[in-house]
Amino acid sequence: MLAASAGALVAAACFSSDPAAPEPDPHVLPGAWARPGAVAVSATEYQVRVARSSLPAGRVQFAFTNDGVEPHELTIVPYRDGRYGTPVADTEFFEPGTGGVLEVTLAPGRYRLVCLLSTVANGTVESHFSRGMSADVQVTGS
C-alpha cells in the first residue's frame, strides 16, 4: 500500500518563494517525448540519481525512469539554507519499469529532486524521502 507523504517536508521549516520567480508550469509527458538534452533522472530503492547537477535556468525536461521494484514519483522542491520551499513540479507515481518526462520552467537557485511516496511494510510507514530518495540540482542564471 502506498500513500503520498509530504510529512518530512512539512515538518521542515519552509521559506517563501521568490516573488520574481516564474509561475510554475509543469507538464508531465510520455517518456518518448523527451528532447535531446533532457536531464535523465533514475529512481531506485532508495536513491534518486540525476545525470547533471548543474543546469541553466529556463525550460527544463527531466526524463524520469523508475528503475526500482516499488512505485516512485518525482517532486522538484526549492531548497535554501537547510529549508524547503513550496514544490514547483511533480509527477504521479510510476510503476517499476515505467517513467515520463517532467517539463518545467526553473528560476536560478538550488532544488532537490525527491520521492515523496511512503511504503507501508509490516504495519510501519516508511517515507522514501527519509530513506534517502533525494538529489540536488543547482540552476544557474540563463
ChimeraX commands (.cxc) that place a marker at each C-alpha (Angstrom):
marker #1 position 0.00,0.00,0.00 radius 0.5
marker #1 position 1.29,3.46,-0.87 radius 0.5
marker #1 position 0.37,6.86,0.44 radius 0.5
marker #1 position 1.61,10.30,-0.54 radius 0.5
marker #1 position 3.84,11.60,2.21 radius 0.5
marker #1 position 4.79,15.21,2.44 radius 0.5
marker #1 position 5.34,14.85,6.17 radius 0.5
marker #1 position 9.12,15.07,6.01 radius 0.5
marker #1 position 8.92,18.31,4.06 radius 0.5
marker #1 position 6.03,19.74,6.05 radius 0.5
marker #1 position 7.93,19.14,9.26 radius 0.5
marker #1 position 10.90,21.10,7.91 radius 0.5
marker #1 position 10.87,24.89,8.09 radius 0.5
marker #1 position 9.70,26.42,4.81 radius 0.5
marker #1 position 10.72,29.66,3.16 radius 0.5
marker #1 position 8.66,31.92,0.91 radius 0.5
marker #1 position 9.02,31.62,-2.84 radius 0.5
marker #1 position 10.90,34.41,-4.58 radius 0.5
marker #1 position 8.22,36.79,-5.96 radius 0.5
marker #1 position 10.37,37.32,-9.08 radius 0.5
marker #1 position 10.39,33.59,-9.85 radius 0.5
marker #1 position 8.21,32.50,-12.77 radius 0.5
marker #1 position 4.92,30.79,-12.05 radius 0.5
marker #1 position 5.36,27.01,-12.07 radius 0.5
marker #1 position 4.12,25.47,-15.31 radius 0.5
marker #1 position 4.90,21.78,-15.06 radius 0.5
marker #1 position 3.75,19.28,-17.64 radius 0.5
marker #1 position 4.16,15.51,-17.47 radius 0.5
marker #1 position 4.68,13.98,-20.90 radius 0.5
marker #1 position 5.17,10.41,-22.14 radius 0.5
marker #1 position 8.79,9.24,-21.91 radius 0.5
marker #1 position 9.14,9.08,-25.70 radius 0.5
marker #1 position 8.64,12.86,-25.84 radius 0.5
marker #1 position 11.99,13.65,-24.20 radius 0.5
marker #1 position 14.02,16.11,-26.26 radius 0.5
marker #1 position 17.75,15.68,-26.82 radius 0.5
marker #1 position 19.42,17.16,-23.76 radius 0.5
marker #1 position 16.66,16.17,-21.35 radius 0.5
marker #1 position 18.10,15.57,-17.88 radius 0.5
marker #1 position 17.97,11.85,-17.05 radius 0.5
marker #1 position 16.66,11.03,-13.57 radius 0.5
marker #1 position 16.54,7.47,-12.26 radius 0.5
marker #1 position 14.78,6.25,-9.12 radius 0.5
marker #1 position 15.59,3.03,-7.27 radius 0.5
marker #1 position 15.21,1.90,-3.67 radius 0.5
marker #1 position 16.09,4.38,-2.04 radius 0.5
marker #1 position 18.05,6.72,-4.27 radius 0.5
marker #1 position 17.47,9.39,-6.87 radius 0.5
marker #1 position 20.22,9.74,-9.46 radius 0.5
marker #1 position 20.37,12.77,-11.74 radius 0.5
marker #1 position 22.65,12.89,-14.80 radius 0.5
marker #1 position 23.56,16.57,-14.36 radius 0.5
marker #1 position 23.70,18.52,-11.13 radius 0.5
marker #1 position 24.03,21.97,-12.74 radius 0.5
marker #1 position 21.51,23.32,-15.25 radius 0.5
marker #1 position 20.78,26.68,-16.88 radius 0.5
marker #1 position 17.61,28.47,-15.82 radius 0.5
marker #1 position 14.60,28.25,-18.09 radius 0.5
marker #1 position 12.61,25.39,-19.58 radius 0.5
marker #1 position 13.96,22.02,-18.42 radius 0.5
marker #1 position 12.87,18.48,-19.20 radius 0.5
marker #1 position 13.56,15.77,-16.62 radius 0.5
marker #1 position 13.34,12.31,-18.23 radius 0.5
marker #1 position 12.31,10.24,-15.21 radius 0.5
marker #1 position 12.53,6.45,-15.08 radius 0.5
marker #1 position 11.60,4.16,-12.24 radius 0.5
marker #1 position 14.36,1.56,-12.28 radius 0.5
marker #1 position 13.31,0.18,-8.91 radius 0.5
marker #1 position 10.93,-2.54,-7.77 radius 0.5
marker #1 position 8.48,-0.22,-5.96 radius 0.5
marker #1 position 6.45,2.69,-7.35 radius 0.5
marker #1 position 8.26,6.06,-7.22 radius 0.5
marker #1 position 7.50,9.64,-8.19 radius 0.5
marker #1 position 9.44,12.85,-8.80 radius 0.5
marker #1 position 8.87,16.14,-6.98 radius 0.5
marker #1 position 11.03,19.26,-7.51 radius 0.5
marker #1 position 11.40,21.41,-4.39 radius 0.5
marker #1 position 13.41,24.64,-3.90 radius 0.5
marker #1 position 15.97,24.22,-1.13 radius 0.5
marker #1 position 17.87,27.07,0.54 radius 0.5
marker #1 position 19.70,27.42,3.84 radius 0.5
marker #1 position 18.56,23.99,5.01 radius 0.5
marker #1 position 14.89,24.77,4.38 radius 0.5
marker #1 position 12.43,23.63,1.75 radius 0.5
marker #1 position 10.14,25.88,-0.26 radius 0.5
marker #1 position 6.88,25.03,-1.96 radius 0.5
marker #1 position 7.22,22.23,-4.53 radius 0.5
marker #1 position 7.30,23.63,-8.07 radius 0.5
marker #1 position 6.52,20.44,-10.01 radius 0.5
marker #1 position 5.72,16.78,-9.50 radius 0.5
marker #1 position 4.54,13.63,-11.20 radius 0.5
marker #1 position 2.09,10.96,-10.19 radius 0.5
marker #1 position 3.80,7.74,-9.16 radius 0.5
marker #1 position 5.26,5.47,-11.81 radius 0.5
marker #1 position 5.20,1.71,-11.56 radius 0.5
marker #1 position 8.54,-0.14,-11.84 radius 0.5
marker #1 position 9.97,-0.07,-15.35 radius 0.5
marker #1 position 7.98,2.98,-16.43 radius 0.5
marker #1 position 8.54,6.73,-16.47 radius 0.5
marker #1 position 7.77,10.01,-18.13 radius 0.5
marker #1 position 9.06,13.49,-18.83 radius 0.5
marker #1 position 8.51,16.29,-16.32 radius 0.5
marker #1 position 8.84,19.62,-18.13 radius 0.5
marker #1 position 9.03,22.81,-16.07 radius 0.5
marker #1 position 10.48,26.32,-16.14 radius 0.5
marker #1 position 13.00,26.81,-13.31 radius 0.5
marker #1 position 14.41,30.05,-11.94 radius 0.5
marker #1 position 18.02,30.18,-10.71 radius 0.5
marker #1 position 18.51,28.51,-7.35 radius 0.5
marker #1 position 19.05,25.20,-5.64 radius 0.5
marker #1 position 16.46,22.44,-5.93 radius 0.5
marker #1 position 16.02,18.93,-4.56 radius 0.5
marker #1 position 14.56,16.14,-6.64 radius 0.5
marker #1 position 12.71,13.88,-4.21 radius 0.5
marker #1 position 10.29,10.97,-3.99 radius 0.5
marker #1 position 7.50,11.74,-1.52 radius 0.5
marker #1 position 5.83,8.35,-1.54 radius 0.5
marker #1 position 5.68,6.17,1.53 radius 0.5
marker #1 position 5.55,2.42,1.74 radius 0.5
marker #1 position 3.65,0.56,4.43 radius 0.5
marker #1 position 5.54,-2.59,5.41 radius 0.5
marker #1 position 4.68,-4.75,8.41 radius 0.5
marker #1 position 2.40,-2.02,9.73 radius 0.5
marker #1 position 5.14,0.63,9.62 radius 0.5
marker #1 position 5.08,3.64,7.28 radius 0.5
marker #1 position 8.45,4.31,5.65 radius 0.5
marker #1 position 8.93,7.55,3.74 radius 0.5
marker #1 position 11.04,7.15,0.61 radius 0.5
marker #1 position 12.38,10.69,1.13 radius 0.5
marker #1 position 13.50,9.98,4.69 radius 0.5
marker #1 position 15.27,6.85,3.42 radius 0.5
marker #1 position 17.48,8.91,1.08 radius 0.5
marker #1 position 15.45,9.48,-2.08 radius 0.5
marker #1 position 16.76,12.95,-2.94 radius 0.5
marker #1 position 19.29,14.55,-5.28 radius 0.5
marker #1 position 20.46,18.17,-5.54 radius 0.5
marker #1 position 20.37,20.31,-8.68 radius 0.5
marker #1 position 21.78,23.82,-9.00 radius 0.5
marker #1 position 20.03,26.02,-11.57 radius 0.5
marker #1 position 22.22,28.89,-12.76 radius 0.5
marker #1 position 21.30,32.17,-14.45 radius 0.5
marker #1 position 20.19,31.80,-18.05 radius 0.5
marker link #1:1,2 radius 0.2
marker link #1:2,3 radius 0.2
marker link #1:3,4 radius 0.2
marker link #1:4,5 radius 0.2
marker link #1:5,6 radius 0.2
marker link #1:6,7 radius 0.2
marker link #1:7,8 radius 0.2
marker link #1:8,9 radius 0.2
marker link #1:9,10 radius 0.2
marker link #1:10,11 radius 0.2
marker link #1:11,12 radius 0.2
marker link #1:12,13 radius 0.2
marker link #1:13,14 radius 0.2
marker link #1:14,15 radius 0.2
marker link #1:15,16 radius 0.2
marker link #1:16,17 radius 0.2
marker link #1:17,18 radius 0.2
marker link #1:18,19 radius 0.2
marker link #1:19,20 radius 0.2
marker link #1:20,21 radius 0.2
marker link #1:21,22 radius 0.2
marker link #1:22,23 radius 0.2
marker link #1:23,24 radius 0.2
marker link #1:24,25 radius 0.2
marker link #1:25,26 radius 0.2
marker link #1:26,27 radius 0.2
marker link #1:27,28 radius 0.2
marker link #1:28,29 radius 0.2
marker link #1:29,30 radius 0.2
marker link #1:30,31 radius 0.2
marker link #1:31,32 radius 0.2
marker link #1:32,33 radius 0.2
marker link #1:33,34 radius 0.2
marker link #1:34,35 radius 0.2
marker link #1:35,36 radius 0.2
marker link #1:36,37 radius 0.2
marker link #1:37,38 radius 0.2
marker link #1:38,39 radius 0.2
marker link #1:39,40 radius 0.2
marker link #1:40,41 radius 0.2
marker link #1:41,42 radius 0.2
marker link #1:42,43 radius 0.2
marker link #1:43,44 radius 0.2
marker link #1:44,45 radius 0.2
marker link #1:45,46 radius 0.2
marker link #1:46,47 radius 0.2
marker link #1:47,48 radius 0.2
marker link #1:48,49 radius 0.2
marker link #1:49,50 radius 0.2
marker link #1:50,51 radius 0.2
marker link #1:51,52 radius 0.2
marker link #1:52,53 radius 0.2
marker link #1:53,54 radius 0.2
marker link #1:54,55 radius 0.2
marker link #1:55,56 radius 0.2
marker link #1:56,57 radius 0.2
marker link #1:57,58 radius 0.2
marker link #1:58,59 radius 0.2
marker link #1:59,60 radius 0.2
marker link #1:60,61 radius 0.2
marker link #1:61,62 radius 0.2
marker link #1:62,63 radius 0.2
marker link #1:63,64 radius 0.2
marker link #1:64,65 radius 0.2
marker link #1:65,66 radius 0.2
marker link #1:66,67 radius 0.2
marker link #1:67,68 radius 0.2
marker link #1:68,69 radius 0.2
marker link #1:69,70 radius 0.2
marker link #1:70,71 radius 0.2
marker link #1:71,72 radius 0.2
marker link #1:72,73 radius 0.2
marker link #1:73,74 radius 0.2
marker link #1:74,75 radius 0.2
marker link #1:75,76 radius 0.2
marker link #1:76,77 radius 0.2
marker link #1:77,78 radius 0.2
marker link #1:78,79 radius 0.2
marker link #1:79,80 radius 0.2
marker link #1:80,81 radius 0.2
marker link #1:81,82 radius 0.2
marker link #1:82,83 radius 0.2
marker link #1:83,84 radius 0.2
marker link #1:84,85 radius 0.2
marker link #1:85,86 radius 0.2
marker link #1:86,87 radius 0.2
marker link #1:87,88 radius 0.2
marker link #1:88,89 radius 0.2
marker link #1:89,90 radius 0.2
marker link #1:90,91 radius 0.2
marker link #1:91,92 radius 0.2
marker link #1:92,93 radius 0.2
marker link #1:93,94 radius 0.2
marker link #1:94,95 radius 0.2
marker link #1:95,96 radius 0.2
marker link #1:96,97 radius 0.2
marker link #1:97,98 radius 0.2
marker link #1:98,99 radius 0.2
marker link #1:99,100 radius 0.2
marker link #1:100,101 radius 0.2
marker link #1:101,102 radius 0.2
marker link #1:102,103 radius 0.2
marker link #1:103,104 radius 0.2
marker link #1:104,105 radius 0.2
marker link #1:105,106 radius 0.2
marker link #1:106,107 radius 0.2
marker link #1:107,108 radius 0.2
marker link #1:108,109 radius 0.2
marker link #1:109,110 radius 0.2
marker link #1:110,111 radius 0.2
marker link #1:111,112 radius 0.2
marker link #1:112,113 radius 0.2
marker link #1:113,114 radius 0.2
marker link #1:114,115 radius 0.2
marker link #1:115,116 radius 0.2
marker link #1:116,117 radius 0.2
marker link #1:117,118 radius 0.2
marker link #1:118,119 radius 0.2
marker link #1:119,120 radius 0.2
marker link #1:120,121 radius 0.2
marker link #1:121,122 radius 0.2
marker link #1:122,123 radius 0.2
marker link #1:123,124 radius 0.2
marker link #1:124,125 radius 0.2
marker link #1:125,126 radius 0.2
marker link #1:126,127 radius 0.2
marker link #1:127,128 radius 0.2
marker link #1:128,129 radius 0.2
marker link #1:129,130 radius 0.2
marker link #1:130,131 radius 0.2
marker link #1:131,132 radius 0.2
marker link #1:132,133 radius 0.2
marker link #1:133,134 radius 0.2
marker link #1:134,135 radius 0.2
marker link #1:135,136 radius 0.2
marker link #1:136,137 radius 0.2
marker link #1:137,138 radius 0.2
marker link #1:138,139 radius 0.2
marker link #1:139,140 radius 0.2
marker link #1:140,141 radius 0.2
marker link #1:141,142 radius 0.2
view
